[in-house]
Amino acid sequence: MGFAWVVGSQSYSGTGTREGRVVTVHWGDSTPVVYVIMPDGTLHGTWANGRALERLSR
């Protein structure tokens, strides 16, 4: 599955795989973004080896 992010004027993209409720996205950094699919469908993720957090919703 493909992912794309826009942060300020920077764009990033990556490819993810799903195993159960965990989605791992490799995007060119040394560590992937790791999301957990929550019961309400939102994705809670960690970046930078756990130093940054993100929440995605539709």
N, C-alpha and C positions, 0 to 999 in steps of 0.2 A: 504494500500500500504506500502511496506517495504522500509526503507531507511538504508544506511550504509555509514559511513564516516571513513576516515583514516586521522589522524592529527599527523604527525610525526610518532612515533612508537605506538601510541594509536589508537584503533579501537572502534567505537561506532555504535549502531544500534537502530532503533526505528520503530514505526508503525504510519502511518499518515492517516488522514481523510481529505477529500476535501469538502468544502462548497463554491460553486461558484468559485471565483478565489483565495480563501485562503486555504492553506494546513497547518494543524497543526500536528506536529510530537511529540509524547511523546516518550522520549528516556531514562527515568529513573531519570531525574533531577526534581527538584521541579517546574521548568517552562519549557514548551514545546518550540520547535523551531517553529516559525510561518513564512511561506513563502507566498508571493503574486505571482501569475502567471502573468507575464507581457505579453503584446501583442505579443512579439517576441518569447515567449515560455520559456524565462529564468525565474528562480525563485529567487526572492529577499527575503532574510530572516533575521530574528533577533533571536539572542540567548541571554541567560542570562538576560531575562526580558528586552530586548532592549539594553543591554550594548555592544553587539557584532553584527556585520553585516556580511552577506555572500551573494554571488551571484553565482548561479549554472547555467551552460549552458551545452548543449549537445556537 
